[in-house]
Amino acid sequence: MKSVETKFLEAGIPYSELDRQIIPLVDVLTFDIGLTTEFSCYGHGDDRGDKISIVFADGVRDEDVLRFAEFLGSEKGYFVSFDKWHRAFDKDSGLRANWIMKSTGGWGSEDCPSKTHYFNELISVCKKYAELTECPTKKGAEIDGH
């Protein structure tokens, strides 16, 4: 079995650039659910904020994110927010749009025990969702977006 780092690198995910704490969530989202990420942050409890944030890759379909969001909402009222981020870099590149998933915040530090508990619960719920869905990466499909 491949290591998580090898799996990420083979898929073009810059493993060494990720927050170490966010790796299990990116792993489940990308390889078990099929929602490829473009950016991620565990939150640092400083002026950058303490929310867990995931920006999904350009090719992630609206219906896949919305189905996932609905499932998370149905699981104990699990709270994460989903927003569609639209932006234009310059006149030639056109408009880009990505879904963003953010956790609640207010933990104050990245090592807060309640944040760790919340994060572990989020991963568990994501794994449950993965068991109920058909993910193309489970069948060896290529990962795009990195």
KOLPA-533877 format. One line per field, with one value per residue: x, y negated, z negated of N, C-alpha, C, O, CB in turn. Coordinates in steps of 0.2 Angstrom, whole numbers, plus 5000, padded with zeros to 4 digits. Glycine has a CB too. Example, Ala and Ser with C-alpha at 12.3 -4.5 7.8 and 13.67 -1.06 7.14 Angstrom:
<atoms>
nxx: 5066;5064
nyy: 5028;5011
nzz: 4961;4965
caxx: 5062;5068
cayy: 5022;5005
cazz: 4961;4964
cxx: 5066;5064
cyy: 5016;5000
czz: 4961;4961
oxx: 5071;5067
oyy: 5017;4994
ozz: 4958;4960
cbxx: 5057;5070
cbyy: 5022;5003
cbzz: 4955;4971
</atoms>
This chain:
<atoms>
nxx: 5004;5003;5011;5003;5009;5016;5005;4998;5008;5010;4997;4999;4998;5004;5012;5021;5018;5006;4996;5000;4990;4979;4980;4974;4960;4960;4965;4954;4943;4948;4953;4944;4931;4931;4931;4941;4954;4960;4966;4970;4968;4971;4969;4975;4974;4978;4981;4977;4966;4956;4948;4945;4948;4943;4947;4939;4944;4944;4937;4927;4911;4896;4884;4889;4896;4885;4877;4886;4887;4873;4872;4882;4875;4864;4869;4868;4866;4878;4890;4896;4901;4897;4902;4902;4915;4918;4929;4939;4955;4962;4958;4960;4959;4947;4932;4934;4928;4926;4921;4920;4923;4920;4924;4916;4922;4932;4941;4953;4966;4977;4979;4969;4959;4945;4944;4952;4944;4932;4937;4941;4928;4923;4930;4927;4913;4914;4921;4910;4901;4909;4908;4895;4894;4899;4914;4925;4939;4941;4941;4953;4954;4961;4967;4962;4967;4977
nyy: 5006;4989;4975;4961;4949;4952;4956;4943;4935;4942;4939;4926;4917;4905;4911;4908;4894;4893;4889;4899;4904;4904;4914;4927;4924;4918;4930;4939;4931;4930;4943;4952;4947;4939;4926;4915;4905;4888;4878;4877;4875;4877;4868;4856;4848;4835;4819;4823;4831;4844;4854;4870;4872;4876;4875;4880;4888;4881;4890;4897;4902;4893;4900;4911;4905;4899;4910;4916;4906;4906;4919;4917;4907;4915;4924;4924;4911;4905;4892;4884;4871;4868;4859;4851;4845;4832;4824;4813;4813;4805;4796;4805;4818;4822;4826;4835;4849;4856;4868;4866;4873;4870;4871;4869;4856;4848;4854;4850;4856;4867;4879;4881;4892;4893;4890;4900;4911;4907;4907;4921;4927;4921;4927;4941;4940;4937;4949;4957;4953;4955;4969;4971;4966;4966;4965;4959;4960;4971;4981;4979;4968;4953;4939;4923;4905;4901
nzz: 5000;5004;4997;4989;4992;5004;5012;5013;5020;5032;5037;5040;5029;5018;5006;4995;4994;4987;4973;4959;4951;4959;4969;4967;4970;4983;4989;4988;4994;5007;5012;5007;5008;5020;5022;5027;5020;5021;5013;4996;4978;4961;4952;4940;4929;4928;4935;4947;4946;4938;4944;4952;4969;4985;5002;5016;5032;5049;5057;5050;5048;5046;5042;5035;5024;5018;5015;5006;4996;4992;4986;4975;4968;4964;4955;4939;4939;4943;4944;4956;4968;4985;4999;5015;5024;5034;5045;5055;5063;5072;5088;5098;5093;5089;5079;5064;5054;5038;5026;5009;4993;4976;4959;4943;4932;4919;4910;4906;4906;4915;4909;4900;4890;4892;4906;4912;4908;4916;4929;4930;4929;4941;4951;4949;4952;4966;4970;4968;4978;4989;4989;4993;5006;5024;5029;5041;5040;5032;5041;5048;5056;5064;5055;5056;5056;5048
caxx: 5000;5006;5010;4999;5013;5017;4998;4997;5013;5008;4991;5001;4996;5011;5011;5025;5016;5000;4996;5001;4984;4973;4981;4968;4954;4962;4965;4947;4940;4951;4953;4938;4924;4932;4931;4948;4955;4965;4969;4967;4971;4969;4968;4981;4973;4981;4977;4974;4960;4956;4944;4947;4945;4945;4945;4939;4947;4939;4932;4922;4904;4891;4879;4893;4897;4879;4875;4890;4884;4867;4874;4885;4870;4859;4872;4869;4866;4885;4890;4901;4897;4899;4901;4905;4920;4919;4934;4943;4962;4963;4953;4961;4959;4940;4930;4935;4923;4927;4917;4924;4920;4923;4921;4915;4929;4932;4945;4959;4973;4976;4979;4963;4956;4938;4945;4954;4938;4928;4940;4940;4921;4922;4934;4922;4907;4917;4922;4904;4899;4912;4905;4888;4894;4903;4920;4929;4946;4941;4942;4959;4953;4966;4965;4964;4966;4983
cayy: 5000;4983;4970;4955;4944;4955;4955;4936;4933;4945;4935;4919;4913;4903;4914;4904;4887;4893;4889;4906;4906;4904;4919;4932;4921;4918;4937;4941;4927;4931;4950;4956;4944;4937;4918;4913;4898;4884;4875;4880;4872;4879;4862;4855;4845;4829;4814;4827;4834;4851;4858;4875;4870;4880;4873;4886;4887;4879;4895;4900;4900;4890;4905;4915;4901;4898;4917;4917;4901;4908;4924;4915;4904;4920;4927;4921;4903;4904;4886;4881;4867;4868;4853;4851;4839;4830;4819;4812;4810;4800;4796;4811;4825;4823;4827;4842;4850;4862;4869;4866;4876;4868;4873;4864;4854;4846;4859;4846;4858;4873;4885;4881;4898;4894;4890;4906;4915;4905;4909;4928;4928;4920;4933;4947;4939;4937;4956;4960;4950;4959;4976;4971;4963;4969;4960;4961;4961;4977;4985;4978;4962;4948;4933;4916;4899;4899
cazz: 5000;5005;4991;4990;4996;5011;5016;5014;5025;5038;5040;5041;5023;5015;4999;4990;4993;4984;4965;4957;4948;4964;4973;4967;4973;4990;4991;4988;4999;5014;5014;5005;5010;5026;5022;5027;5017;5024;5008;4989;4972;4955;4947;4936;4923;4927;4939;4953;4944;4936;4947;4957;4975;4991;5009;5021;5038;5054;5061;5045;5050;5041;5039;5031;5018;5015;5012;5000;4991;4989;4981;4969;4964;4961;4950;4932;4940;4943;4946;4961;4973;4992;5003;5022;5024;5040;5046;5061;5062;5077;5093;5103;5090;5087;5072;5061;5048;5034;5020;5003;4987;4970;4953;4938;4929;4912;4906;4903;4907;4919;4905;4896;4890;4895;4913;4913;4908;4921;4935;4931;4931;4948;4955;4948;4956;4973;4972;4969;4984;4994;4990;4997;5013;5029;5031;5047;5038;5030;5047;5051;5061;5063;5051;5059;5052;5045
cxx: 5004;5006;5006;5003;5014;5010;4997;5002;5012;5002;4993;4999;5003;5010;5015;5023;5009;5001;4996;4994;4978;4974;4976;4962;4955;4962;4958;4943;4942;4950;4947;4931;4925;4931;4938;4949;4960;4969;4966;4971;4967;4967;4973;4980;4976;4977;4975;4968;4961;4952;4947;4944;4948;4942;4945;4941;4942;4934;4927;4915;4900;4887;4883;4894;4891;4876;4879;4888;4878;4868;4877;4880;4865;4862;4873;4869;4874;4886;4897;4898;4901;4897;4905;4909;4921;4924;4937;4950;4964;4958;4954;4959;4951;4938;4931;4930;4925;4923;4922;4920;4924;4920;4919;4922;4928;4936;4950;4966;4972;4976;4974;4960;4949;4939;4947;4948;4933;4930;4940;4933;4920;4925;4929;4916;4909;4918;4915;4900;4902;4910;4899;4888;4899;4908;4924;4936;4947;4943;4948;4959;4959;4963;4967;4964;4972;4989
cyy: 4994;4978;4964;4950;4946;4954;4948;4934;4936;4941;4928;4914;4911;4905;4909;4897;4887;4892;4897;4909;4907;4910;4925;4930;4921;4925;4939;4938;4929;4938;4954;4954;4942;4929;4916;4906;4894;4880;4878;4876;4875;4874;4862;4851;4838;4824;4817;4830;4841;4856;4863;4873;4875;4877;4879;4884;4885;4884;4898;4897;4898;4895;4909;4911;4900;4904;4918;4912;4903;4914;4922;4911;4909;4924;4923;4913;4901;4897;4884;4876;4869;4862;4854;4845;4838;4824;4819;4810;4805;4801;4802;4818;4827;4824;4834;4842;4856;4862;4869;4869;4873;4870;4867;4861;4852;4850;4855;4849;4865;4879;4885;4888;4899;4893;4896;4911;4914;4908;4917;4930;4927;4925;4939;4946;4940;4945;4959;4959;4954;4966;4976;4968;4967;4964;4963;4963;4968;4983;4984;4972;4957;4942;4927;4911;4897;4898
czz: 5000;4998;4993;4994;5003;5015;5018;5020;5031;5041;5041;5035;5019;5007;4994;4989;4989;4976;4963;4955;4953;4969;4973;4970;4981;4993;4993;4994;5006;5016;5012;5008;5018;5027;5021;5024;5021;5019;5001;4984;4966;4950;4942;4930;4922;4932;4945;4952;4941;4939;4952;4963;4981;4997;5013;5028;5043;5056;5056;5047;5045;5038;5034;5024;5015;5012;5005;4994;4988;4984;4975;4965;4961;4955;4943;4933;4940;4947;4950;4966;4980;4996;5010;5022;5031;5041;5053;5060;5066;5083;5098;5099;5089;5080;5070;5055;5045;5028;5014;4997;4981;4964;4949;4936;4922;4908;4903;4905;4911;4915;4900;4896;4893;4903;4915;4914;4914;4928;4936;4932;4938;4952;4954;4952;4964;4975;4972;4976;4990;4995;4993;5004;5017;5031;5036;5045;5035;5035;5051;5056;5059;5058;5055;5054;5048;5049
oxx: 5009;5000;5005;5000;5014;5011;4995;5000;5012;5001;4988;4999;5006;5009;5012;5025;5007;5006;4992;4992;4974;4969;4974;4958;4950;4959;4956;4940;4938;4948;4946;4927;4920;4930;4940;4945;4965;4975;4960;4977;4961;4963;4975;4985;4977;4972;4971;4965;4966;4951;4952;4938;4954;4937;4950;4941;4936;4928;4924;4914;4900;4886;4880;4894;4890;4873;4877;4888;4877;4865;4875;4880;4862;4859;4878;4871;4875;4884;4902;4892;4906;4892;4909;4906;4924;4924;4937;4951;4967;4954;4949;4957;4950;4943;4930;4928;4926;4921;4928;4914;4930;4914;4920;4927;4924;4936;4953;4970;4966;4974;4975;4958;4947;4935;4945;4947;4931;4927;4938;4932;4916;4921;4928;4914;4905;4916;4914;4898;4899;4910;4897;4883;4903;4906;4926;4939;4952;4945;4950;4964;4961;4957;4973;4961;4972;4994
oyy: 4994;4979;4963;4947;4942;4952;4946;4930;4932;4941;4924;4908;4916;4900;4908;4894;4882;4895;4900;4914;4911;4912;4927;4934;4923;4926;4942;4941;4930;4940;4959;4957;4942;4927;4915;4901;4897;4879;4880;4874;4875;4875;4867;4850;4835;4825;4814;4833;4844;4861;4862;4872;4877;4875;4881;4878;4886;4882;4903;4891;4900;4895;4912;4914;4901;4904;4920;4915;4903;4914;4924;4912;4908;4927;4919;4910;4895;4896;4884;4878;4870;4860;4858;4839;4842;4820;4824;4805;4800;4806;4804;4822;4832;4824;4839;4837;4861;4857;4871;4867;4874;4871;4862;4865;4855;4850;4857;4845;4868;4884;4889;4891;4904;4896;4899;4915;4918;4911;4919;4935;4931;4927;4942;4951;4942;4947;4964;4963;4957;4969;4982;4969;4971;4959;4968;4967;4971;4988;4986;4971;4957;4941;4926;4911;4892;4897
ozz: 4996;4995;4999;4999;5008;5021;5023;5025;5036;5047;5043;5036;5017;5003;4989;4984;4987;4974;4966;4956;4952;4972;4978;4974;4984;4998;4998;4998;5010;5021;5015;5010;5021;5033;5016;5026;5024;5019;5001;4985;4966;4946;4939;4926;4916;4933;4949;4956;4942;4936;4955;4964;4981;4997;5015;5030;5042;5057;5058;5047;5039;5032;5030;5019;5008;5006;5000;4989;4982;4979;4969;4959;4956;4952;4943;4929;4938;4952;4947;4967;4980;4996;5011;5022;5035;5036;5057;5056;5064;5083;5101;5103;5088;5076;5074;5052;5048;5026;5015;4996;4981;4964;4951;4937;4918;4902;4897;4905;4911;4918;4895;4901;4896;4907;4920;4918;4918;4932;4941;4936;4942;4957;4960;4955;4968;4980;4977;4979;4994;5001;4996;5007;5015;5035;5036;5049;5035;5034;5056;5060;5053;5059;5056;5049;5045;5047
cbxx: 4995;5004;5017;4996;5020;5019;4993;4999;5020;5006;4986;4997;4991;5012;5014;5032;5015;4996;4990;5006;4981;4974;4988;4967;4952;4968;4969;4943;4940;4958;4959;4937;4923;4927;4926;4951;4957;4962;4969;4968;4970;4974;4961;4986;4974;4989;4982;4980;4955;4956;4938;4945;4947;4942;4949;4932;4950;4943;4937;4924;4901;4886;4876;4900;4900;4874;4876;4897;4884;4862;4879;4890;4866;4857;4879;4875;4863;4889;4889;4906;4898;4896;4904;4900;4926;4913;4939;4939;4966;4970;4954;4968;4962;4938;4922;4942;4916;4935;4913;4926;4920;4923;4927;4911;4931;4925;4947;4958;4977;4982;4986;4958;4955;4934;4950;4959;4934;4927;4948;4943;4917;4925;4941;4920;4904;4923;4926;4899;4900;4920;4905;4884;4897;4899;4924;4929;4948;4935;4936;4962;4946;4968;4968;4959;4960;4985
cbyy: 5000;4979;4967;4951;4943;4962;4958;4932;4935;4952;4936;4916;4917;4896;4921;4904;4884;4900;4885;4907;4901;4898;4922;4934;4914;4914;4941;4941;4920;4929;4953;4957;4938;4940;4916;4913;4899;4878;4867;4887;4865;4884;4863;4852;4849;4829;4808;4831;4834;4851;4854;4882;4863;4888;4867;4889;4893;4876;4900;4898;4906;4885;4909;4917;4894;4895;4922;4916;4894;4910;4929;4910;4900;4924;4930;4923;4900;4909;4881;4886;4860;4875;4847;4852;4841;4827;4820;4807;4816;4800;4790;4811;4825;4829;4826;4842;4850;4862;4876;4858;4884;4860;4877;4866;4848;4846;4865;4846;4860;4873;4885;4876;4901;4888;4884;4909;4914;4898;4907;4931;4924;4913;4934;4948;4932;4933;4959;4958;4943;4959;4979;4966;4956;4972;4959;4956;4956;4979;4985;4984;4959;4945;4933;4915;4900;4904
cbzz: 4994;5011;4989;4984;4992;5011;5011;5008;5022;5038;5035;5047;5019;5016;4999;4993;5000;4985;4962;4952;4943;4968;4972;4960;4970;4991;4986;4982;4998;5014;5011;4998;5006;5031;5016;5034;5010;5029;5008;4989;4973;4951;4944;4940;4917;4930;4940;4956;4950;4928;4952;4954;4977;4991;5011;5022;5041;5059;5063;5038;5054;5045;5045;5034;5020;5020;5017;5002;4994;4995;4985;4971;4968;4967;4952;4928;4934;4947;4941;4964;4971;4996;4999;5027;5020;5044;5041;5066;5063;5080;5097;5105;5083;5092;5072;5058;5051;5032;5020;5001;4987;4970;4949;4932;4933;4910;4910;4896;4901;4925;4902;4897;4882;4893;4915;4909;4902;4922;4935;4924;4927;4950;4952;4941;4954;4974;4966;4963;4985;4992;4983;4993;5013;5035;5024;5052;5034;5026;5052;5054;5061;5069;5044;5065;5047;5039
</atoms>
